[in-house]
Amino acid sequence: MQVLVIGAGVIGLAVARTAARAGHDVTVAEMTGGIANGVSSRNSEVVHGGLYYPTKSLRAKHCVRGRRMLYEYCAAHGVAYRKCGKLIVATNETELAKVESIKKQGEINGVEGLEMIGGNAARALEGELFCIGALHSPESGIVDSHGFMRALWGELEERGGMIAFETPVERMSYKAGQWQVAFGGSEPGTIAFDAVVNAAGLGAQDLARRIANYPAEKVPRLVLAKGNYFSFAGRPVFKRLVYPTPVDGGLGVHVTLDLAGRMRFGPDVEWISEETYSIDPRRADSFYERIRTYWPGLPDNSLVPDYCGIRPKLTGPGEPAADFMIAGPDAHGMPRLVNLFGIESPGLTASLSIAEDVTKMLA
């Protein structure tokens, strides 16, 4: 089967690689000049355990299964990762009750090895930490996300697939049993495919609206939530990921580490109306305030604006977080078409699991 995947971020690459391994002839259309130039280039590279997500949600299913698949894939393909573990910390009794409920949800979701520990035990693990209790998740970790995506790309090419860069999709229609896809770019034209996967990230909704006869009511709204990161201008003081109790729209300003040993804080949640990647240095004020609840020793003037990313959310401020929306033929009635909407965190962790299900939908 001739399969077109639109978008060369981590989800698109995972789907393309999985479809190619299943024997399909796969082409990826990417509007920029390289892989991972959208949502996938601007995340914390955290491998999530699968703790927070509602029972039987797609996020719970794909995060837990995807995490196991990701670690196995990285080990087999020489992709750097570290299972450093994570502490979700509580600094008061209200937060402690919330963290205990996160543990219960994680156990329902099938997350392994979760343990509530007291403040002294947490400080024995991380000497600079202040908390009255914490949830230890030993299966959480960090990964070289770009190394992972390059490995997926390499496997795709080994299986005969290819990526067409600087090739935007302008419109699509289903005629005579095939998808007619009109491309722009330097070599515009129309090519027929048997199946299409829309993994365009922030552009997924816009692309869906350009599919002839696609039901408009099946295209969800897109809500942009920017996450800003500040780096720490000093030697790292934590060896594990440290997360505060979650906040509306995200998981709170947490300690993120990379494989080179650098320490950052973020992301926060900044609701925005249009795509922008500038960081307001004044946001550091709220970072200091939040971080010092669990790391009182954070020095003044030690946070430096680093980078930011945008979450393609389906719900806005004050609304419950939406699940992933993986819209296959059963959802919209059009054959061999899968639209992926709202694939934000834990999308990186979940990517191989999502890819497996999407590939089955194409049959």
C-alpha positions as CSV (number, residue, x, y, z in Angstrom):
1,M,0.0,0.0,0.0
2,Q,1.2,3.5,-0.8
3,V,1.1,5.5,2.4
4,L,1.7,9.2,2.8
5,V,2.6,10.5,6.3
6,I,2.4,14.3,6.6
7,G,4.9,15.7,9.2
8,A,8.4,14.6,10.1
9,G,8.1,15.1,13.8
10,V,8.5,12.3,16.3
11,I,4.9,11.0,15.7
12,G,5.2,11.2,11.9
13,L,8.6,9.5,11.9
14,A,7.4,6.7,14.3
15,V,4.3,6.1,12.1
16,A,6.3,6.1,8.9
17,R,8.9,3.7,10.3
18,T,6.2,1.3,11.7
19,A,4.2,1.4,8.5
20,A,7.4,0.7,6.5
21,R,8.2,-2.3,8.7
22,A,4.6,-3.5,8.1
23,G,5.5,-3.7,4.4
24,H,3.9,-0.5,3.1
25,D,5.6,1.9,0.6
26,V,5.9,5.0,2.7
27,T,6.6,8.7,1.8
28,V,6.8,11.5,4.4
29,A,5.9,15.0,3.3
30,E,7.6,17.7,5.5
31,M,7.0,21.4,4.9
32,T,10.3,22.5,6.4
33,G,13.9,21.6,5.4
34,G,14.5,19.0,8.1
35,I,13.1,16.6,10.6
36,A,11.6,17.7,14.0
37,N,11.4,21.4,13.3
38,G,8.0,21.8,15.0
39,V,6.7,20.6,18.4
40,S,9.2,17.7,18.5
41,S,12.2,20.1,18.6
42,R,11.1,21.9,21.7
43,N,10.4,19.6,24.6
44,S,12.0,18.4,27.8
45,E,13.1,15.0,26.4
46,V,11.5,13.4,29.4
47,V,10.4,9.7,29.2
48,H,7.2,9.8,31.2
49,G,6.1,7.0,33.5
50,G,2.3,7.3,32.7
51,L,1.1,8.5,36.1
52,Y,-1.3,11.4,35.6
53,Y,-3.6,10.3,32.9
54,P,-7.3,9.2,33.3
55,T,-8.1,5.5,33.5
56,K,-8.3,3.9,30.0
57,S,-7.5,7.1,28.2
58,L,-5.4,7.0,25.1
59,R,-2.7,9.0,27.0
60,A,-2.5,6.4,29.8
61,K,-2.5,3.5,27.3
62,H,0.1,4.9,24.9
63,C,2.3,6.4,27.5
64,V,2.8,3.3,29.6
65,R,3.1,0.9,26.6
66,G,5.1,3.5,24.6
67,R,7.6,4.0,27.4
68,R,8.4,0.3,27.5
69,M,8.7,0.2,23.7
70,L,10.9,3.4,23.7
71,Y,13.4,2.0,26.3
72,E,13.6,-1.2,24.4
73,Y,14.1,0.6,21.1
74,C,16.8,2.9,22.4
75,A,18.7,-0.1,23.9
76,A,18.5,-2.0,20.6
77,H,19.4,1.0,18.4
78,G,22.2,2.7,20.4
79,V,20.1,5.7,21.3
80,A,21.3,7.4,24.5
81,Y,18.9,7.5,27.4
82,R,19.0,7.4,31.2
83,K,16.4,5.9,33.5
84,C,17.2,8.5,36.2
85,G,13.8,8.4,38.0
86,K,11.5,11.1,39.1
87,L,10.3,12.6,42.4
88,I,6.9,14.3,42.5
89,V,7.1,16.4,45.6
90,A,4.5,17.8,48.1
91,T,5.4,20.8,50.2
92,N,2.1,20.9,52.2
93,E,-0.7,18.6,53.3
94,T,-3.0,19.6,50.4
95,E,-0.3,18.8,47.9
96,L,0.5,15.5,49.7
97,A,-3.1,14.3,49.3
98,K,-2.9,15.2,45.6
99,V,0.4,13.3,45.1
100,E,-1.0,10.3,46.8
101,S,-3.9,10.3,44.4
102,I,-1.4,10.5,41.5
103,K,0.2,7.3,42.9
104,K,-3.2,5.6,42.9
105,Q,-3.8,6.7,39.3
106,G,-0.4,5.6,38.2
107,E,-1.0,2.1,39.7
108,I,-4.3,1.9,37.9
109,N,-2.5,2.8,34.7
110,G,0.1,0.0,35.2
111,V,3.1,2.1,36.1
112,E,5.7,-0.1,37.8
113,G,7.7,0.6,41.0
114,L,5.8,3.6,42.4
115,E,6.6,4.4,46.1
116,M,5.5,7.2,48.4
117,I,8.4,8.3,50.6
118,G,8.7,10.8,53.4
119,G,10.5,14.1,53.4
120,N,13.7,12.7,55.1
121,A,13.9,9.8,52.6
122,A,13.5,12.3,49.7
123,R,16.3,14.5,51.1
124,A,18.4,11.4,51.4
125,L,18.1,11.0,47.6
126,E,18.3,14.7,46.8
127,G,20.0,16.7,49.5
128,E,18.9,20.2,48.3
129,L,15.2,19.2,48.2
130,F,12.5,20.5,50.5
131,C,9.3,18.5,50.8
132,I,7.1,16.7,53.4
133,G,6.7,13.7,51.1
134,A,7.3,12.6,47.5
135,L,6.3,10.0,45.0
136,H,9.2,8.1,43.5
137,S,8.8,6.9,39.9
138,P,11.9,4.9,39.0
139,E,10.8,4.2,35.5
140,S,10.8,7.9,34.4
141,G,13.9,9.1,32.5
142,I,15.4,11.2,29.8
143,V,16.3,10.4,26.2
144,D,18.2,11.9,23.3
145,S,15.0,12.7,21.3
146,H,16.9,13.8,18.2
147,G,19.0,10.6,18.3
148,F,15.7,8.7,18.6
149,M,14.2,10.5,15.6
150,R,17.3,10.1,13.5
151,A,17.2,6.3,14.2
152,L,13.5,6.2,13.1
153,W,14.4,8.1,9.9
154,G,17.3,5.6,9.2
155,E,15.0,2.7,9.7
156,L,12.4,4.2,7.4
157,E,15.0,4.6,4.6
158,E,16.4,1.1,5.2
159,R,12.8,-0.2,4.5
160,G,12.6,1.8,1.2
161,G,10.8,4.8,2.6
162,M,11.7,8.5,2.1
163,I,11.1,12.0,3.3
164,A,10.3,14.8,0.9
165,F,11.5,18.0,2.5
166,E,10.1,21.5,1.8
167,T,7.0,19.8,0.4
168,P,3.8,21.3,1.9
169,V,0.5,19.6,1.3
170,E,-2.0,22.1,-0.1
171,R,-5.2,20.0,-0.4
172,M,-6.4,16.4,-0.6
173,S,-9.5,14.6,-2.0
174,Y,-10.6,11.0,-2.2
175,K,-11.4,9.9,-5.7
176,A,-11.7,6.5,-7.3
177,G,-10.4,4.6,-4.3
178,Q,-7.3,6.8,-3.8
179,W,-6.2,9.9,-2.1
180,Q,-5.3,12.7,-4.5
181,V,-2.8,14.9,-2.7
182,A,-1.8,18.3,-4.1
183,F,1.7,19.4,-3.1
184,G,3.3,22.8,-3.2
185,G,6.9,23.7,-2.9
186,S,9.5,23.9,-5.7
187,E,8.1,20.9,-7.5
188,P,4.3,21.3,-7.2
189,G,2.0,18.5,-8.4
190,T,-0.6,15.9,-7.5
191,I,0.2,12.3,-6.5
192,A,-2.2,9.5,-5.6
193,F,-1.8,7.5,-2.3
194,D,-3.8,4.6,-0.9
195,A,-3.7,5.9,2.7
196,V,-2.8,9.2,4.5
197,V,-1.7,10.0,8.0
198,N,-2.0,13.6,9.1
199,A,0.8,14.1,11.8
200,A,1.2,17.8,11.2
201,G,1.3,18.8,14.8
202,L,0.4,22.5,15.2
203,G,-0.8,22.4,11.6
204,A,-3.0,19.3,11.8
205,Q,-6.3,21.2,12.1
206,D,-5.5,23.5,9.3
207,L,-4.6,20.6,7.1
208,A,-7.8,18.7,8.0
209,R,-9.9,21.7,6.9
210,R,-8.2,21.4,3.4
211,I,-9.4,17.8,2.9
212,A,-12.3,17.8,0.5
213,N,-15.6,16.6,2.1
214,Y,-14.0,16.1,5.6
215,P,-16.7,16.9,8.1
216,A,-16.0,20.3,9.6
217,E,-17.5,19.4,13.0
218,K,-14.9,16.6,13.3
219,V,-12.0,19.1,13.3
220,P,-11.4,20.1,17.0
221,R,-10.3,23.6,18.0
222,L,-6.6,24.3,18.5
223,V,-5.5,26.0,21.7
224,L,-1.9,27.2,21.9
225,A,-0.1,26.8,25.2
226,K,3.5,28.0,25.3
227,G,5.9,26.4,27.7
228,N,9.0,28.4,28.6
229,Y,12.2,27.0,29.9
230,F,15.0,28.7,32.0
231,S,18.4,27.2,32.3
232,F,20.4,27.2,35.6
233,A,23.6,29.1,35.5
234,G,25.5,26.9,37.8
235,R,26.4,23.3,38.5
236,P,23.3,20.9,38.7
237,V,22.2,20.1,42.2
238,F,19.7,17.3,41.3
239,K,20.4,13.8,39.9
240,R,16.7,13.0,39.3
241,L,13.8,14.8,37.6
242,V,11.9,16.7,40.3
243,Y,8.3,17.7,39.7
244,P,6.1,19.8,41.9
245,T,2.4,19.0,42.3
246,P,0.7,19.5,38.9
247,V,-1.0,22.9,37.9
248,D,-3.8,23.8,35.5
249,G,-2.6,23.1,32.0
250,G,0.6,21.4,32.8
251,L,2.8,19.5,35.2
252,G,4.3,22.6,36.9
253,V,7.7,24.1,36.7
254,H,10.0,21.1,37.2
255,V,13.6,20.2,37.1
256,T,14.6,18.8,33.8
257,L,18.0,17.3,33.1
258,D,19.7,16.4,29.8
259,L,22.2,13.7,29.0
260,A,25.0,16.3,29.0
261,G,24.3,17.0,32.7
262,R,22.7,20.4,32.3
263,M,19.8,21.4,34.5
264,R,16.8,23.4,33.4
265,F,13.5,24.5,34.8
266,G,10.2,24.4,33.0
267,P,7.9,24.4,31.3
268,D,5.4,26.8,32.6
269,V,2.0,27.4,30.9
270,E,1.5,30.6,28.9
271,W,-1.7,30.7,26.9
272,I,-1.1,32.5,23.6
273,S,-3.2,33.4,20.6
274,E,-0.6,33.0,17.9
275,E,2.7,31.1,17.4
276,T,5.6,32.9,18.9
277,Y,8.9,31.6,20.3
278,S,10.2,34.6,22.2
279,I,10.7,34.3,26.0
280,D,9.8,37.2,28.3
281,P,12.7,37.3,30.9
282,R,10.3,38.7,33.5
283,R,8.6,35.3,33.7
284,A,11.7,34.2,35.7
285,D,10.0,35.9,38.7
286,S,7.3,33.3,38.9
287,F,9.9,30.6,38.3
288,Y,11.9,31.7,41.3
289,E,8.8,31.7,43.4
290,R,7.6,28.3,42.4
291,I,11.0,26.5,42.4
292,R,11.8,27.8,45.9
293,T,8.8,25.9,47.3
294,Y,10.8,22.7,46.8
295,W,14.4,24.1,46.4
296,P,14.8,27.0,48.9
297,G,18.4,27.3,48.0
298,L,17.9,28.5,44.5
299,P,20.3,31.5,44.2
300,D,19.2,34.9,43.0
301,N,20.0,35.8,39.3
302,S,20.7,32.1,38.5
303,L,18.0,31.5,35.9
304,V,18.6,32.4,32.2
305,P,16.0,32.2,29.4
306,D,16.6,29.1,27.4
307,Y,14.0,28.0,24.9
308,C,10.3,27.4,24.6
309,G,7.8,25.1,22.9
310,I,4.1,25.2,22.1
311,R,1.7,22.5,23.1
312,P,-1.1,21.8,20.5
313,K,-3.9,21.6,23.1
314,L,-7.5,20.9,22.4
315,T,-8.8,22.6,25.6
316,G,-8.1,25.9,27.2
317,P,-7.6,27.6,30.6
318,G,-9.7,26.1,33.4
319,E,-10.9,23.2,31.2
320,P,-10.1,19.5,31.9
321,A,-7.1,18.3,29.8
322,A,-8.2,16.6,26.6
323,D,-7.1,13.2,25.6
324,F,-5.2,12.5,22.4
325,M,-7.5,12.5,19.4
326,I,-6.6,9.8,16.9
327,A,-9.3,10.1,14.3
328,G,-9.4,7.1,12.0
329,P,-12.1,6.0,9.5
330,D,-14.5,5.0,12.3
331,A,-14.4,8.6,13.6
332,H,-15.0,10.5,10.4
333,G,-16.1,8.0,7.7
334,M,-13.4,8.5,5.2
335,P,-11.3,5.5,4.2
336,R,-7.7,4.9,5.1
337,L,-7.2,8.4,6.6
338,V,-6.0,9.1,10.1
339,N,-5.8,12.6,11.6
340,L,-3.8,13.1,14.8
341,F,-4.9,16.0,16.9
342,G,-3.7,17.3,20.2
343,I,-0.7,15.1,20.4
344,E,1.2,17.0,23.2
345,S,3.0,15.5,26.2
346,P,3.5,12.6,26.6
347,G,3.7,12.3,22.8
348,L,7.4,11.6,22.6
349,T,7.1,8.8,25.2
350,A,3.9,7.4,23.5
351,S,5.2,7.7,19.9
352,L,5.9,4.1,19.1
353,S,2.7,2.9,20.7
354,I,0.6,5.4,18.8
355,A,2.4,4.4,15.6
356,E,1.5,0.8,16.1
357,D,-2.3,1.6,16.4
358,V,-2.3,4.1,13.6
359,T,-0.6,1.6,11.2
360,K,-3.4,-0.9,12.1
361,M,-6.0,1.7,11.2
362,L,-4.7,2.0,7.7
363,A,-5.5,-1.6,6.8
